[in-house]
Amino acid sequence: MPRILLSGFEPFGDFASNPSWDALVCARDEGMFETGVRLALIPVTYDGAFEAFEKAVIEYEPHAAISFGVYGSAGESSSFREGKNIGERPAKLYLECTARNRNGARRADNAGNVRDASEIVPGAPATLPATFPAELLLQSLKEGGFEPELSQDAGGYLCNHLFYRGAHLFGDGFPYGFVHVPPVDSMGGALSLESLAGAMAIMANTLARTLEDT
């Protein structure tokens, strides 16, 4: 049975919860995953985010991994993904295909740290590709009734930071990628927490079936 590592972020700023993590827990508790899954909670700090992800990889030795983060409406002082055209009630899921070797968000992390527009890994390539099967996950989500879209820009904050460091160290070792999910209905989004959990399960289960076929 393939082992899949799924990560989501802790709450940020004034938000008491983060659906990138809460939906993973919901999917696990409701038995939505068809394969062996380990969940990793990622702190919203530059110093701790990749450290937590790397620790989970070492402990679980996954065959594939997906990291999740949440985006939100313009003007929210949160860890949400900037720059997406999300409308009034966001519902899209963005499968990030390119990690960029630069920090650049003006907002501080949960420890109060801000990173200037500098390289995440000095001297490393400017971009790295996601190595999970993005097109296949996209199709599976569409068949499940969701609104996925491929994206080439994961922003300049912790989401891209974790994505780049994960792709840099592990992208050649196992399929890995990042997905931005919308805020849930309690936060102004269009999806319920249970629906978002279902979308995450579709991606994990599709990825597991792909590994079984290889």
Secondary structure, DSSP 8 states (H G I E B T S, - for coil): --EEEEEEE---TT-S--HHHHHHHHHHHTT--SSEEEEEEE-SSTTTHHHHHHHHHHHH--SEEEEEEEB--TT--SS-BSS----SS---EEEE-EEES----SS--TTS----S--SSTTS-SEEE--S-HHHHHHHHHHTT--EEEES---SSHHHHHHHHHHHHHTTTS-EEEEEE--BGGGT-SB-HHHHHHHHHHHHHHHHHHHHT-
